[in-house]
């Protein structure tokens, strides 16, 4: 069951909906023994509502009349979340529905509604990176983590913005069915990568454009452009004409991550491109991206992407055009 409201982000509704619809089709087509999915979209009063993009959504019914038990309660996000969080009957309905649900989920700023309902108190949660500090300020009882694309804490799941809701929905399908089913649906939806929850919301290349201070921007850009070189804090600080301690403090204040974490992100992004776009040996990719050894790169891939470099290449390497035509 997906909860919508005026000003909802339409992809926060339709993204998870398409994933579960794909799972239902897969269950029926393959004759699997597992129970499929029946998804409904509800609102406080069931009236048609306008999404943030202007598309009108016609709910299947009202939140108050939703039949228990509910397997999965999903609260979508969107610009309308601020007003929705102040809608007492809506929040009461979410509270009651969550109590009847096996698991409760928010997409993007839908976390604000779960937090208002007290469902995130004492839990680790995430939301879109641009709103994470506001979520933490408004609801100090919530342990907000702006880094991952989705977080699970017990039977409550929260995700980052927009497409991260599809990653979370795929993770739910994997839990209910299996990993192969989730990958099949991801391929059908032409999702490039079914991302694990602990993958970062942030692109290292975009992070390099973020700092206000030019010396910091230059130091970050140098890492992107010379990924295979040495990038210790001391080396990066020297390029920015700052002391290592001051550089590390300023770096984290302006980017939200440590220099070491940033360098690892850049290396991982470069390694992923190398594995996707070339047939170079894994060890050569590791060396070119500054990991030093294939084993060091393998540990980083397993920790961040939950897959080895060799398996990553097997799944996502681009096939030559001629090879595809022959197939």
C-alpha positions as CSV (number, residue, x, y, z in Angstrom):
1,X,0.0,0.0,0.0
2,X,1.4,3.4,-1.1
3,X,0.4,6.6,0.6
4,X,0.1,9.7,-1.5
5,X,-0.9,13.3,-0.8
6,X,-1.1,16.6,-2.7
7,X,2.3,17.6,-4.0
8,X,3.7,14.0,-3.9
9,X,6.7,13.2,-6.2
10,X,5.1,11.0,-8.8
11,X,8.2,8.8,-9.2
12,X,8.2,8.1,-5.5
13,X,4.8,6.4,-6.2
14,X,5.2,4.9,-9.6
15,X,8.8,3.7,-9.2
16,X,8.1,1.2,-6.4
17,X,4.7,0.5,-8.0
18,X,6.4,-0.7,-11.2
19,X,8.9,-2.8,-9.3
20,X,6.1,-4.6,-7.4
21,X,4.0,-4.9,-10.6
22,X,7.0,-6.6,-12.3
23,X,7.4,-8.9,-9.4
24,X,3.7,-9.9,-9.6
25,X,4.1,-10.6,-13.3
26,X,7.2,-12.7,-12.6
27,X,5.4,-14.8,-10.0
28,X,2.5,-15.4,-12.3
29,X,4.6,-16.2,-15.4
30,X,6.9,-18.6,-13.6
31,X,4.3,-20.3,-11.4
32,X,6.4,-19.6,-8.3
33,X,5.0,-20.8,-5.0
34,X,5.5,-17.4,-3.3
35,X,2.6,-15.1,-2.8
36,X,2.5,-12.2,-5.3
37,X,1.8,-8.5,-4.8
38,X,-1.4,-6.5,-4.9
39,X,-0.6,-2.8,-4.7
40,X,-3.0,0.0,-3.9
41,X,-2.5,3.7,-3.8
42,X,-4.3,5.5,-1.0
43,X,-4.7,9.0,0.4
44,X,-6.3,10.6,3.4
45,X,-9.7,11.1,1.7
46,X,-9.4,9.1,-1.5
47,X,-10.0,12.2,-3.7
48,X,-7.9,12.8,-6.8
49,X,-4.7,14.7,-6.0
50,X,-2.2,16.7,-8.0
51,X,1.4,15.6,-7.9
52,X,4.4,18.0,-7.8
53,X,4.8,17.6,-11.6
54,X,1.2,18.4,-12.3
55,X,0.0,14.9,-13.0
56,X,-3.2,14.0,-11.3
57,X,-3.3,10.8,-9.2
58,X,-6.6,9.0,-8.5
59,X,-6.2,6.9,-5.4
60,X,-7.7,3.5,-5.1
61,X,-9.2,4.4,-1.7
62,X,-8.7,6.0,1.7
63,X,-6.0,5.3,4.2
64,X,-8.7,4.9,6.9
65,X,-10.5,2.2,5.0
66,X,-7.4,0.2,4.1
67,X,-8.0,-3.4,5.0
68,X,-5.7,-5.0,7.6
69,X,-3.4,-6.8,7.6
70,X,-1.1,-4.7,5.5
71,X,2.1,-6.4,4.2
72,X,4.1,-3.3,3.2
73,X,3.2,0.3,3.9
74,X,5.0,2.8,1.7
75,X,4.9,6.5,2.3
76,X,6.0,8.5,-0.7
77,X,7.9,11.8,-0.6
78,X,7.6,15.1,-2.5
79,X,7.4,18.8,-2.1
80,X,4.0,18.4,-0.5
81,X,5.5,16.5,2.5
82,X,5.7,19.6,4.7
83,X,2.0,20.2,4.5
84,X,1.3,16.5,4.7
85,X,3.3,16.2,7.9
86,X,1.0,18.8,9.5
87,X,-2.1,16.9,8.4
88,X,-3.2,15.3,11.7
89,X,-5.7,12.8,10.2
90,X,-3.1,11.7,7.6
91,X,-0.4,11.1,10.2
92,X,-2.9,9.3,12.5
93,X,-3.8,7.1,9.6
94,X,-0.1,6.3,8.8
95,X,0.4,5.4,12.5
96,X,-2.5,3.0,12.5
97,X,-1.6,1.5,9.2
98,X,2.1,1.0,10.3
99,X,0.9,-0.9,13.4
100,X,-1.0,-3.3,11.1
101,X,1.8,-3.7,8.6
102,X,4.6,-6.2,8.4
103,X,7.1,-3.5,7.4
104,X,6.9,0.2,6.9
105,X,8.8,2.1,4.2
106,X,9.4,5.7,3.2
107,X,10.7,7.1,-0.1
108,X,12.7,10.3,-0.1
109,X,11.0,13.0,2.1
110,X,8.3,10.5,3.1
111,X,10.6,10.0,6.0
112,X,9.3,13.3,7.4
113,X,5.8,11.8,7.7
114,X,7.2,8.7,9.4
115,X,9.2,10.8,11.8
116,X,6.1,13.0,12.6
117,X,4.3,9.8,13.4
118,X,7.0,8.8,15.8
119,X,7.9,5.7,13.7
120,X,11.6,6.7,13.3
121,X,12.3,7.6,17.0
122,X,15.5,5.8,18.0
123,X,16.0,4.4,14.6
124,X,18.7,5.0,11.9
125,X,17.1,6.5,8.8
126,X,17.9,8.3,5.6
127,X,16.2,10.7,3.1
128,X,17.2,12.8,0.1
129,X,20.6,14.3,1.0
130,X,19.3,17.8,0.5
131,X,16.8,17.4,3.3
132,X,18.8,15.2,5.7
133,X,19.9,18.1,7.9
134,X,16.4,19.4,8.1
135,X,15.1,16.0,9.1
136,X,17.7,15.8,11.8
137,X,16.9,19.3,13.1
138,X,13.2,18.8,13.2
139,X,13.3,15.3,14.7
140,X,16.3,14.9,17.0
141,X,15.2,11.5,18.1
142,X,15.9,10.1,14.7
143,X,19.5,9.0,13.8
144,X,19.7,10.5,10.3
145,X,22.3,9.2,8.0
146,X,22.5,11.2,4.7
147,X,25.0,8.8,3.1
148,X,23.3,5.6,1.9
149,X,20.6,5.3,-0.7
150,X,18.5,3.3,1.7
151,X,18.5,2.1,5.3
152,X,16.9,-0.8,7.1
153,X,16.3,-0.6,10.8
154,X,14.3,-3.5,12.0
155,X,10.9,-3.5,10.1
156,X,11.3,0.1,9.0
157,X,13.0,1.0,5.8
158,X,13.8,4.5,4.5
159,X,15.4,5.6,1.2
160,X,17.0,8.6,-0.5
161,X,15.3,10.4,-3.3
162,X,13.4,9.4,-6.4
163,X,15.1,6.4,-8.1
164,X,16.5,5.2,-4.7
165,X,12.9,4.2,-4.0
166,X,13.2,1.7,-6.8
167,X,16.4,0.3,-5.4
168,X,14.7,-0.1,-2.0
169,X,11.7,-1.8,-3.6
170,X,14.0,-4.2,-5.4
171,X,15.6,-5.0,-2.0
172,X,12.2,-5.8,-0.6
173,X,11.5,-8.1,-3.6
174,X,14.8,-9.8,-3.0
175,X,13.8,-10.4,0.6
176,X,10.4,-11.7,-0.3
177,X,11.4,-13.8,-3.4
178,X,15.1,-14.0,-4.1
179,X,18.1,-12.2,-5.6
180,X,17.5,-13.6,-9.1
181,X,13.9,-12.3,-9.1
182,X,15.1,-8.8,-8.2
183,X,17.8,-8.8,-10.9
184,X,15.3,-10.0,-13.5
185,X,13.0,-7.1,-12.6
186,X,15.9,-4.6,-12.7
187,X,16.8,-5.8,-16.2
188,X,13.2,-5.6,-17.3
189,X,13.0,-2.0,-16.1
190,X,16.4,-1.3,-17.7
191,X,17.9,-0.2,-14.4
192,X,21.7,-0.1,-15.0
193,X,22.5,-1.5,-11.6
194,X,20.5,-2.8,-8.7
195,X,22.3,-0.8,-6.1
196,X,22.9,-2.0,-2.5
197,X,21.6,0.2,0.3
198,X,25.0,1.2,1.6
199,X,26.0,2.7,-1.8
200,X,26.5,6.4,-1.4
201,X,23.9,8.9,-2.7
202,X,26.7,11.1,-3.9
203,X,28.7,11.2,-7.1
204,X,32.4,11.9,-6.5
205,X,32.6,14.0,-9.6
206,X,29.7,16.2,-8.5
207,X,31.2,16.4,-5.0
208,X,34.4,17.9,-6.5
209,X,32.3,20.8,-7.7
210,X,30.7,21.5,-4.3
211,X,33.3,23.3,-2.1
212,X,33.0,27.1,-2.0
213,X,36.8,27.5,-1.5
214,X,38.7,27.3,-4.8
215,X,41.8,25.5,-3.3
216,X,39.5,22.7,-2.0
217,X,37.8,22.4,-5.4
218,X,41.1,22.3,-7.1
219,X,42.3,19.5,-4.8
220,X,39.2,17.5,-5.3
221,X,39.3,17.9,-9.1
222,X,43.0,16.9,-9.1
223,X,42.0,13.5,-7.5
224,X,39.3,12.9,-10.2
225,X,41.7,13.8,-13.0
226,X,44.7,11.9,-11.6
227,X,43.0,9.0,-9.9
228,X,46.0,6.7,-10.0
229,X,48.3,9.0,-8.1
230,X,49.0,9.2,-4.4
231,X,46.3,11.1,-2.6
232,X,47.1,11.1,1.1
233,X,45.8,13.9,3.3
234,X,49.2,15.4,3.4
235,X,49.5,15.4,-0.4
236,X,46.0,16.9,-0.9
237,X,46.6,19.5,1.7
238,X,49.9,20.6,0.1
239,X,48.1,21.1,-3.3
240,X,45.6,23.3,-1.5
241,X,48.3,25.2,0.4
242,X,46.8,24.2,3.7
243,X,48.0,22.3,6.8
244,X,46.9,18.7,6.9
245,X,44.8,19.2,10.0
246,X,43.1,22.4,8.6
247,X,42.6,20.7,5.2
248,X,40.9,17.6,6.7
249,X,38.6,19.8,8.9
250,X,37.6,22.1,6.0
251,X,37.2,19.2,3.6
252,X,34.7,17.4,5.8
253,X,32.8,20.6,6.6
254,X,32.3,21.4,2.9
255,X,31.8,17.9,1.5
256,X,30.4,15.9,4.4
257,X,33.0,13.2,4.0
258,X,36.6,12.6,5.0
259,X,39.4,13.0,2.4
260,X,40.0,9.2,2.5
261,X,36.3,8.4,1.9
262,X,36.2,10.8,-1.0
263,X,39.4,9.3,-2.6
264,X,37.9,5.8,-2.3
265,X,34.7,7.0,-4.0
266,X,36.6,8.5,-6.9
267,X,38.7,5.3,-7.3
268,X,35.5,3.1,-7.2
269,X,33.8,5.2,-9.8
270,X,36.8,5.0,-12.0
271,X,37.2,1.3,-11.5
272,X,33.5,0.7,-12.3
273,X,34.0,2.5,-15.6
274,X,37.1,0.6,-16.3
275,X,35.4,-2.8,-15.7
276,X,32.4,-1.8,-17.7
277,X,34.1,-0.3,-20.7
278,X,37.3,-2.3,-21.1
279,X,38.6,-5.9,-21.1
280,X,41.7,-5.0,-19.1
281,X,42.6,-7.5,-16.4
282,X,41.2,-6.7,-13.0
283,X,44.7,-6.2,-11.6
284,X,45.4,-3.6,-14.3
285,X,42.2,-1.7,-13.5
286,X,43.1,-1.7,-9.8
287,X,46.6,-0.3,-10.5
288,X,45.3,2.4,-12.9
289,X,42.7,3.5,-10.4
290,X,45.1,3.8,-7.5
291,X,44.1,0.7,-5.5
292,X,47.6,-0.7,-5.8
293,X,46.5,-4.4,-5.8
294,X,43.5,-6.3,-7.1
295,X,42.8,-7.6,-3.5
296,X,42.6,-4.0,-2.2
297,X,40.1,-3.2,-4.9
298,X,38.2,-6.4,-4.2
299,X,37.8,-5.5,-0.6
300,X,36.5,-2.0,-1.4
301,X,34.0,-3.4,-3.9
302,X,32.7,-5.9,-1.5
303,X,32.4,-3.4,1.3
304,X,30.7,-0.6,-0.8
305,X,28.9,-2.5,-3.7
306,X,28.6,-5.9,-2.1
307,X,29.9,-7.6,-5.2
308,X,33.4,-8.5,-6.3
309,X,35.1,-6.7,-9.3
310,X,34.9,-9.9,-11.4
311,X,31.2,-10.4,-10.7
312,X,30.5,-6.7,-11.3
313,X,32.2,-6.9,-14.7
314,X,30.3,-10.1,-15.6
315,X,27.0,-8.4,-14.9
316,X,27.6,-4.9,-16.3
317,X,30.4,-4.9,-18.9
318,X,29.2,-3.4,-22.1
319,X,29.1,-5.9,-24.9
320,X,30.6,-5.1,-28.3
321,X,28.0,-4.0,-30.9
322,X,29.1,-6.8,-33.3
323,X,28.7,-9.4,-30.5
324,X,25.2,-8.2,-29.8
325,X,24.2,-8.3,-33.5
326,X,25.6,-11.9,-33.8
327,X,23.5,-12.9,-30.8
